[in-house]
Amino acid sequence: MFEPILLSYSISTIAVDCNAFSDLLHRQI
């Protein structure tokens, strides 16, 4: 059984990773 808390934690972690990655791209350009 998948814990809803774990799922939301994974989604927020992925969102933070995407934000950091796009931030890095903008800094290089």
Biopython code that builds the backbone (N, CA, C, O; Angstrom):
import numpy as np
from Bio.PDB.StructureBuilder import StructureBuilder

atoms = [
    (1, "MET", "N", (0.850, -1.203, 0.000)),
    (1, "MET", "CA", (0.000, 0.000, 0.000)),
    (1, "MET", "C", (0.885, 1.253, 0.000)),
    (1, "MET", "O", (1.858, 1.345, 0.748)),
    (2, "PHE", "N", (0.530, 2.191, -0.837)),
    (2, "PHE", "CA", (1.338, 3.398, -0.982)),
    (2, "PHE", "C", (0.869, 4.477, -0.003)),
    (2, "PHE", "O", (-0.312, 4.823, 0.031)),
    (3, "GLU", "N", (1.788, 4.997, 0.778)),
    (3, "GLU", "CA", (1.426, 6.042, 1.735)),
    (3, "GLU", "C", (1.203, 7.363, 0.998)),
    (3, "GLU", "O", (2.067, 7.784, 0.228)),
    (4, "PRO", "N", (0.065, 8.026, 1.215)),
    (4, "PRO", "CA", (-0.200, 9.313, 0.554)),
    (4, "PRO", "C", (0.856, 10.359, 0.920)),
    (4, "PRO", "O", (1.224, 11.194, 0.093)),
    (5, "ILE", "N", (1.339, 10.307, 2.162)),
    (5, "ILE", "CA", (2.354, 11.277, 2.589)),
    (5, "ILE", "C", (3.636, 11.087, 1.783)),
    (5, "ILE", "O", (4.263, 12.054, 1.351)),
    (6, "LEU", "N", (4.014, 9.823, 1.590)),
    (6, "LEU", "CA", (5.221, 9.524, 0.831)),
    (6, "LEU", "C", (5.064, 9.987, -0.615)),
    (6, "LEU", "O", (6.004, 10.510, -1.213)),
    (7, "LEU", "N", (3.877, 9.793, -1.165)),
    (7, "LEU", "CA", (3.611, 10.194, -2.544)),
    (7, "LEU", "C", (3.733, 11.709, -2.691)),
    (7, "LEU", "O", (4.379, 12.188, -3.623)),
    (8, "SER", "N", (3.122, 12.463, -1.785)),
    (8, "SER", "CA", (3.194, 13.920, -1.872)),
    (8, "SER", "C", (4.628, 14.392, -1.654)),
    (8, "SER", "O", (5.058, 15.379, -2.251)),
    (9, "TYR", "N", (5.371, 13.684, -0.794)),
    (9, "TYR", "CA", (6.771, 14.040, -0.555)),
    (9, "TYR", "C", (7.590, 13.839, -1.825)),
    (9, "TYR", "O", (8.436, 14.668, -2.158)),
    (10, "SER", "N", (7.341, 12.741, -2.531)),
    (10, "SER", "CA", (8.059, 12.464, -3.776)),
    (10, "SER", "C", (7.748, 13.528, -4.819)),
    (10, "SER", "O", (8.644, 14.004, -5.516)),
    (11, "ILE", "N", (6.476, 13.900, -4.922)),
    (11, "ILE", "CA", (6.071, 14.904, -5.911)),
    (11, "ILE", "C", (6.733, 16.246, -5.598)),
    (11, "ILE", "O", (7.219, 16.923, -6.504)),
    (12, "SER", "N", (6.756, 16.634, -4.320)),
    (12, "SER", "CA", (7.363, 17.918, -3.965)),
    (12, "SER", "C", (8.871, 17.879, -4.209)),
    (12, "SER", "O", (9.457, 18.881, -4.618)),
    (13, "THR", "N", (9.496, 16.740, -3.963)),
    (13, "THR", "CA", (10.937, 16.618, -4.205)),
    (13, "THR", "C", (11.240, 16.745, -5.690)),
    (13, "THR", "O", (12.204, 17.402, -6.083)),
    (14, "ILE", "N", (10.405, 16.105, -6.518)),
    (14, "ILE", "CA", (10.594, 16.180, -7.968)),
    (14, "ILE", "C", (10.395, 17.622, -8.443)),
    (14, "ILE", "O", (11.127, 18.100, -9.309)),
    (15, "ALA", "N", (9.408, 18.308, -7.878)),
    (15, "ALA", "CA", (9.140, 19.694, -8.265)),
    (15, "ALA", "C", (10.333, 20.578, -7.918)),
    (15, "ALA", "O", (10.718, 21.442, -8.706)),
    (16, "VAL", "N", (10.917, 20.365, -6.744)),
    (16, "VAL", "CA", (12.088, 21.150, -6.337)),
    (16, "VAL", "C", (13.256, 20.870, -7.274)),
    (16, "VAL", "O", (13.979, 21.790, -7.657)),
    (17, "ASP", "N", (13.444, 19.607, -7.644)),
    (17, "ASP", "CA", (14.526, 19.244, -8.563)),
    (17, "ASP", "C", (14.343, 19.944, -9.906)),
    (17, "ASP", "O", (15.308, 20.449, -10.479)),
    (18, "CYS", "N", (13.110, 19.978, -10.409)),
    (18, "CYS", "CA", (12.835, 20.628, -11.692)),
    (18, "CYS", "C", (13.117, 22.122, -11.594)),
    (18, "CYS", "O", (13.684, 22.706, -12.517)),
    (19, "ASN", "N", (12.728, 22.745, -10.490)),
    (19, "ASN", "CA", (12.966, 24.176, -10.311)),
    (19, "ASN", "C", (14.461, 24.465, -10.274)),
    (19, "ASN", "O", (14.928, 25.416, -10.900)),
    (20, "ALA", "N", (15.206, 23.653, -9.550)),
    (20, "ALA", "CA", (16.648, 23.853, -9.448)),
    (20, "ALA", "C", (17.309, 23.658, -10.811)),
    (20, "ALA", "O", (18.229, 24.391, -11.172)),
    (21, "PHE", "N", (16.836, 22.669, -11.562)),
    (21, "PHE", "CA", (17.416, 22.390, -12.876)),
    (21, "PHE", "C", (17.158, 23.541, -13.847)),
    (21, "PHE", "O", (18.065, 23.952, -14.571)),
    (22, "SER", "N", (15.929, 24.066, -13.872)),
    (22, "SER", "CA", (15.616, 25.174, -14.777)),
    (22, "SER", "C", (16.383, 26.425, -14.347)),
    (22, "SER", "O", (16.803, 27.219, -15.188)),
    (23, "ASP", "N", (16.563, 26.596, -13.034)),
    (23, "ASP", "CA", (17.332, 27.731, -12.524)),
    (23, "ASP", "C", (18.771, 27.641, -13.025)),
    (23, "ASP", "O", (19.357, 28.643, -13.433)),
    (24, "LEU", "N", (19.329, 26.446, -12.992)),
    (24, "LEU", "CA", (20.693, 26.218, -13.463)),
    (24, "LEU", "C", (20.796, 26.538, -14.956)),
    (24, "LEU", "O", (21.763, 27.159, -15.398)),
    (25, "LEU", "N", (19.800, 26.113, -15.724)),
    (25, "LEU", "CA", (19.806, 26.380, -17.165)),
    (25, "LEU", "C", (19.778, 27.880, -17.437)),
    (25, "LEU", "O", (20.509, 28.366, -18.300)),
    (26, "HIS", "N", (18.941, 28.618, -16.709)),
    (26, "HIS", "CA", (18.843, 30.062, -16.934)),
    (26, "HIS", "C", (20.155, 30.751, -16.574)),
    (26, "HIS", "O", (20.538, 31.725, -17.221)),
    (27, "ARG", "N", (20.843, 30.258, -15.554)),
    (27, "ARG", "CA", (22.100, 30.868, -15.147)),
    (27, "ARG", "C", (23.184, 30.639, -16.196)),
    (27, "ARG", "O", (24.041, 31.499, -16.399)),
    (28, "GLN", "N", (23.152, 29.487, -16.864)),
    (28, "GLN", "CA", (24.180, 29.202, -17.876)),
    (28, "GLN", "C", (23.945, 30.026, -19.134)),
    (28, "GLN", "O", (24.895, 30.346, -19.849)),
    (29, "ILE", "N", (22.707, 30.370, -19.410)),
    (29, "ILE", "CA", (22.387, 31.172, -20.605)),
    (29, "ILE", "C", (22.498, 32.649, -20.245)),
    (29, "ILE", "O", (22.273, 33.511, -21.096)),
]
sb = StructureBuilder()
sb.init_structure("model")
sb.init_model(0)
sb.init_chain("A")
sb.init_seg("    ")
for serial, (resi, resn, name, xyz) in enumerate(atoms, 1):
    if name == "N":
        sb.init_residue(resn, " ", resi, " ")
    sb.init_atom(name, np.array(xyz, "f"), 0.0, 1.0, " ", f" {name:<3s}", serial, name[0])
structure = sb.get_structure()
